[in-house]
Amino acid sequence: MTTFRDRPRIGVLGPNQCSPEEAQLGFEVGAELARRGAVLLCGGLGGMMEAAARGAKAENGLTIGMLPGDSDQDANEYIDLPLPTGLGAMRNFLLVRTCHAVIAVHGAYGTLSEIAAALRLKVRVVGLHSWSVVRDGQLDPGILVAHTAKEAVDLAIGGNSDGP
């Protein structure tokens, strides 16, 4: 019997405000994660976080939101388990640390900080229409590039049985 402990924990990163097209992509990522049995982790607020959680809930997935503030009431309505950290933006590092892999969907500087934390912690990073990083004039191979939600989930879940 598979328990929640055995399921891949995949973080979805992205902007706290997004266009309808970006939100649709986040929804598709969340839904695909749930269909694959993964637990979705995110920052628990609006924008991409809400879109991905809404997608996961549409497929009966489990969602966890690591909130920046002190109140679980700040979580969007699609979060099953709100975890208020009181850490503000510093919760990004904690979020990434708890994941087997992360999928960055679009995103601004907060997303970039989460990508950097994941790379530093050696957590698998998948970019879906998101950031790329150039180091010493070379594209950093640490960010795996996906072009669809399914491909992003395949890359995130594939080879991540070790845990964080």
N, C-alpha and C positions, 0 to 999 in steps of 0.2 A: 504494500500500500504506500503510495506517494504522499508525503506530508508537505506542508508549506515549507518546512525546513529544507526539503529536497529540491524545491523548485528554484529555477534561476531567478535571481533578483536583478532586474534590469531597470536602470534609471532612464527617464526621458527628460532631456534638457531642452530648453528653448525660451523664447521671449515671453515676458509677462503680458504682452499685448501682441496679438497677431492678426493677420488678415484672414478672411474666410478661407482662402486657399491654403494658407499655412495651417489653420486650425483643422482643415479636412485631412491634411497629411498627418498631423498629430493624432487625430482620431483613428486613422488607419493603422498607425504604429501601435497605439494602445490596444486596438481590437485584435491585431495580429499577435501581440504579446499574450493576450488572454487566451486566444485560441491555442497557443503553443504551451500553455500552462505556466507561464512566467508570472512572477509577482512584479507589478509596476510600482516603482518608486519615483517620486517627483517632489518638487517644492511645495505642492499642495495648494497653490493659489490659482490665479486666473491664467488667461492666455493659453500657451502651449501646454502648461501643466493641466489645466482643466480639460482641454481638448483630448489629450492622451488618456486621462482618467475616464472621461466620458466614453471613449472608444473601448477601453478595457471593461467598463461596467456593462456596455452593450453586449459583451460576450461573456458576462458573468465572471470577470476576472477580479482579482484582489488588488486593491490600490492602497498605497501608503504615501502619506504626505508629510515631509519634514518641513514644518513651518518655521519661518524666521522669528515669529513673535512668541508670546506667552500663552495665547489662547487657542484651543482647538476649534473654537468657533470661527476662526479665520479661514479654515479649510473650505475648498469648493465642495459642492454637494456630491461629487463623485468619489470622494476620498472615504475609504472604509476605516482606515486607521490614521487619524491625525496625530502627529507627534510634534507638539510645540517645543521648540528648542531654546527660545529666548536668545539665539545667537546672531540674529540678523543675517547679513550676507555670508557670515562665516559658516553658516549651516551648509553652504555649498560643499565644503570639504567633507563634512560628516556624511552628507548624502552620497557623494561619490564613493566614499570609503566603504559604505555598506553594500555596494553593488558588485555583482560579478562583471557587469559591462554597462556602458551608458550609450545612449543614442542621442546625439545632438541634432535637433530639427530646427533649422534656421538659427536664430539667436543673436543676441547682442553681447555686450561685455560681460554680463553675468554668466552667460553660457560659455563664453571664452574662458572665464575663470574656472568653471567646472571642468572644462576640457583640460586645462592646464593641470588641475588637481588630479584628474584621472590619469593623465600621462605620467605625472610624478609618482603616483601610487601604483603604476603598472596595471591599471584597470583598463580593459579593452574599451576603445573609443570608436564609435561608428558615427560618421558625419552624413547627414541627409540634408542636402542643400544648406550646409552650415560652413563653419570656419575651416580653413586650411592653415597650416603653420609652416613657415619657411625658416629653416635654421641653417646658418652658414651657406646660404644661397641654394639650399636643397629643400624640396618639399619633405616635411617630416612624415615618415611612413607610419607613425604611430596612430594616425587617424585613418581608419578604413573608410573608404568612400562608397556610399550606397546611392542608388538612383530611385529606388522605390521603397515603400514601407516594408514589403515582404523581404526584400534584399537586406534592408537594415536589420530586421529581426533575425534573419538567417545568420548574418555576420556577428550579431551580438550574442546569440545563443550558442552558435557553433564554437566548440573548443573552450567553453567556460565552465567546466565541471569542478575546477579546483576551489572556487570560492575566493572571496576577497582576502 
